[in-house]
Amino acid sequence: MTTGSIDEEHPKSAVRHVAQGWDEAFTMPDPIAFNYTAASFDFLGPNIAPFFPAAVHYRPQNDNAALVQRAEAPISTSSPAPKSHHDTTPPHGEDEDDSDNDNDEDEDDEDEDTGTNRAPTVLGPVRLNDVFAGQVVLIGLSQLLFGASDPDNDILTINGLTATGGILVQTTHGWSLATLPGMLGIVTFSYQISDGLLHIVQTATLEITRNQVHLTPNADVYAGTPWDDDIDALAGNDIIDARAGNDSVTGGLGDDHINGGDGDDQLFGNAGNDIIFGGNGNDTIGGGAGNDLLYGEAGNDII
């Protein structure tokens, strides 16, 4: 193999001939050596293809490469290929301006993201527990906010709560709804859930029902609720105090003792020797079969 000397003053110096022109024929160096290595592998089974990494190493053979790179004028036999737009160097200051603009846009985007408030969200209408007619029920803030959340973790409040029935009063920790005797059906609450800036409209419902009770076929002693009760005493010599509310009481078989209490009651003794007191209110009283004692007491009663 014939190569130039690394000494710049030598007649065959590569650096010297770069500047003055090469006066001898070029001689190709020996073939470039490649080393191929492969790691060992294990047999994994008939259905599993083995895998092993491979590497190729390149060993340069020109010891004058560093000197040629320091030559004053490069040797070229063809015109240089055009550069792609990725390799183009922008004019002085242009890349700095672009980067500054990009940073400004990123900061603006961050400001918009951090400065945007999102409205609260809910899973759907709220279903509250049923209540008895004539009952006063307390409704807490957590019940009305059930299923509500805020994407920005803002504190949520309730505004403008209204109800389609009953007497609604705001308390220290929520609201109270006073139902009326004889009042049955669905009560709908409408209100706004607010995060301080935005709000959404939400609804909640509850149903006013009667307290239904079925006693045993034996001799029972039972006191009703202050609300509207439906009491079926079944058989047996029963003692029943329906208390307040517009109650409906059926004594069933046996010698029953029934007190309607306050309210417009419907009291029926059925078979047996019954004693019935209507109490206050406009009551409807029926003794049924047997030797009964019926007392309407205060109010416009029907016996």
Order of alpha helices (4+ residues) and beta strands (2+ residues): alpha-beta-beta-alpha-alpha-beta-beta-beta-beta-alpha-beta-beta-beta-beta-beta-beta-beta-beta-beta-beta-beta-beta-beta-beta-beta-beta
